[in-house]
Amino acid sequence: MIQNFNILEIDSLSEMQENLKRMTTNGQLTYIIGDNSQGVRGYYIVEFPDINLSIGICTALLKFRDECIIQDANGNIIIGIDGYLTWCQQGQHYTPQILDTNLCCFYTFLKFGNSHIIAVFEIGAIKIDFSGNVIWKIGFNDIVMDYKIVNDHIISITCMDQDDCFYDLNTGVLL
């Protein structure tokens, strides 16, 4: 289950950096993730008070949502933003690791089993384990409009230019 967390919307990068600097001074672990390029539309701080961790997020998303964060059974935090998945692995300190999916905007996580996750993006989907290893990746030439898990072993994905496509959740092979 996910740790208790709060999402704070911040007006600017400098404000986010100042808030994180103050939190670090108070003994909190802090990180900034995301691409701080000209396309950034939002700045957020996600606070995990139970584990004394705060993560600053720079994102092209208009609204960062609770659905962009999941946690595995070992307490590792996984965040989906833009075209990236970021793991904050638990240990002596949470250490962020980034996987660039090249699949454009992150949509949502579809949890699958105890050891794997399906992440859906604007132009594809990816199955990963909780360590960040890619099991399979599906890319499209068009925008994903709908997605759902069917019968616990199939993912149905519909793009703007296609009918439903069905893929085996274990292998990522088109059925």
C-alpha positions as CSV (number, residue, x, y, z in Angstrom):
1,M,0.0,0.0,0.0
2,I,1.2,3.5,-0.8
3,Q,2.7,5.6,2.0
4,N,0.6,8.6,3.1
5,F,1.5,11.5,0.8
6,N,0.5,15.0,0.0
7,I,0.8,16.8,-3.4
8,L,1.5,20.5,-3.3
9,E,1.2,22.6,-6.4
10,I,4.0,25.2,-6.6
11,D,4.1,28.4,-8.8
12,S,7.7,28.3,-10.0
13,L,10.9,26.3,-10.1
14,S,12.6,28.8,-7.7
15,E,9.7,28.5,-5.2
16,M,10.0,24.7,-5.4
17,Q,13.7,24.8,-4.9
18,E,13.4,27.1,-1.9
19,N,10.7,24.9,-0.3
20,L,12.9,21.8,-0.8
21,K,16.0,23.6,0.6
22,R,14.0,24.5,3.7
23,M,12.8,20.8,4.0
24,T,16.4,19.6,3.6
25,T,17.5,22.0,6.4
26,N,14.9,20.3,8.6
27,G,16.4,16.9,8.0
28,Q,14.2,15.7,5.2
29,L,15.5,13.8,2.1
30,T,14.6,15.8,-1.0
31,Y,15.0,15.3,-4.7
32,I,13.9,17.0,-7.9
33,I,12.8,14.9,-10.8
34,G,11.5,15.7,-14.3
35,D,12.7,17.8,-17.2
36,N,13.0,21.5,-16.4
37,S,12.9,22.6,-20.0
38,Q,10.7,25.3,-21.6
39,G,7.8,22.8,-21.9
40,V,7.2,22.7,-18.1
41,R,3.7,23.6,-17.2
42,G,3.6,22.5,-13.6
43,Y,5.8,22.3,-10.5
44,Y,4.8,20.1,-7.6
45,I,6.2,18.8,-4.3
46,V,5.1,15.3,-3.2
47,E,5.6,15.0,0.6
48,F,5.8,11.5,2.2
49,P,5.7,12.6,5.9
50,D,5.8,9.0,7.3
51,I,9.2,8.4,5.7
52,N,10.6,12.0,5.8
53,L,10.9,12.3,2.0
54,S,9.9,15.1,-0.3
55,I,10.2,15.0,-4.1
56,G,10.0,18.1,-6.3
57,I,8.5,17.4,-9.7
58,C,8.8,19.4,-12.9
59,T,6.3,18.2,-15.5
60,A,4.7,19.1,-18.8
61,L,1.4,17.8,-17.3
62,L,-1.2,20.4,-16.6
63,K,-2.2,18.5,-13.4
64,F,-0.1,16.0,-11.5
65,R,-2.5,13.4,-10.0
66,D,-2.5,10.7,-7.2
67,E,-2.6,8.1,-10.0
68,C,0.9,9.0,-11.0
69,I,2.3,7.4,-7.9
70,I,2.4,3.8,-6.8
71,Q,4.4,1.9,-4.2
72,D,5.5,-1.7,-4.3
73,A,5.4,-4.2,-1.3
74,N,9.0,-3.2,-0.4
75,G,8.2,0.5,0.0
76,N,9.8,1.6,-3.3
77,I,8.0,4.6,-4.8
78,I,7.3,4.7,-8.5
79,I,6.3,8.0,-10.2
80,G,5.1,8.4,-13.8
81,I,5.6,11.8,-15.3
82,D,5.8,12.9,-18.9
83,G,7.6,10.2,-20.8
84,Y,9.5,8.9,-17.8
85,L,9.1,6.4,-14.9
86,T,11.1,7.3,-11.8
87,W,11.9,4.8,-9.0
88,C,12.8,6.1,-5.6
89,Q,14.2,2.9,-4.2
90,Q,14.1,2.4,-0.4
91,G,17.3,1.7,1.4
92,Q,19.4,3.8,3.7
93,H,18.2,6.7,1.5
94,Y,15.6,6.8,-1.2
95,T,17.6,7.0,-4.5
96,P,15.8,8.1,-7.7
97,Q,16.4,6.1,-10.9
98,I,14.9,7.2,-14.2
99,L,13.6,5.1,-17.1
100,D,13.0,7.1,-20.3
101,T,10.2,5.2,-22.1
102,N,10.2,7.3,-25.3
103,L,6.4,6.9,-25.2
104,C,5.4,10.6,-24.7
105,C,3.0,11.6,-21.9
106,F,2.4,9.3,-19.0
107,Y,-1.3,8.3,-18.5
108,T,-1.7,5.9,-15.7
109,F,-0.5,2.7,-14.0
110,L,-2.4,-0.5,-14.4
111,K,-1.1,-2.8,-11.6
112,F,-0.6,-6.4,-12.7
113,G,0.3,-9.1,-10.2
114,N,2.6,-8.8,-7.2
115,S,5.8,-8.2,-9.2
116,H,4.9,-6.3,-12.4
117,I,3.3,-3.1,-13.4
118,I,1.7,-1.9,-16.7
119,A,2.3,1.8,-17.4
120,V,0.2,3.4,-20.1
121,F,1.5,6.3,-22.1
122,E,0.2,8.6,-24.8
123,I,1.6,6.4,-27.6
124,G,2.1,3.0,-26.0
125,A,2.4,0.8,-22.9
126,I,5.2,-0.8,-21.1
127,K,5.4,-3.7,-18.6
128,I,8.1,-3.4,-16.0
129,D,9.1,-5.2,-12.8
130,F,9.4,-3.3,-9.5
131,S,13.1,-2.9,-10.1
132,G,12.6,-1.0,-13.3
133,N,13.5,-3.8,-15.7
134,V,11.5,-3.7,-18.9
135,I,9.6,-6.9,-19.7
136,W,7.9,-5.6,-22.8
137,K,7.1,-2.4,-24.6
138,I,4.4,-1.6,-27.2
139,G,4.5,1.6,-29.2
140,F,1.9,3.1,-31.6
141,N,1.9,5.6,-34.3
142,D,-1.2,7.2,-32.9
143,I,-2.6,8.4,-29.6
144,V,-4.0,5.8,-27.1
145,M,-7.6,6.7,-26.5
146,D,-8.7,3.8,-24.2
147,Y,-7.1,0.9,-22.3
148,K,-8.2,-1.8,-19.9
149,I,-7.3,-5.2,-18.6
150,V,-9.5,-8.0,-19.8
151,N,-9.9,-11.4,-18.0
152,D,-6.7,-10.7,-15.9
153,H,-4.4,-11.7,-18.8
154,I,-5.1,-9.4,-21.7
155,I,-4.7,-5.7,-22.2
156,S,-7.0,-4.0,-24.6
157,I,-5.7,-0.8,-26.2
158,T,-7.6,1.5,-28.6
159,C,-5.9,4.2,-30.6
160,M,-7.5,7.0,-32.5
161,D,-7.0,5.3,-35.8
162,Q,-7.7,1.7,-34.9
163,D,-10.1,-0.8,-33.4
164,D,-9.3,-2.4,-30.1
165,C,-6.0,-4.3,-30.1
166,F,-5.5,-7.1,-27.6
167,Y,-2.2,-8.0,-26.2
168,D,-1.1,-10.9,-23.9
169,L,-0.1,-9.3,-20.5
170,N,2.7,-11.8,-20.0
171,T,4.4,-11.4,-23.3
172,G,3.1,-8.2,-24.9
173,V,2.3,-10.2,-28.1
174,L,-0.6,-9.1,-30.2
175,L,-3.4,-11.6,-30.0
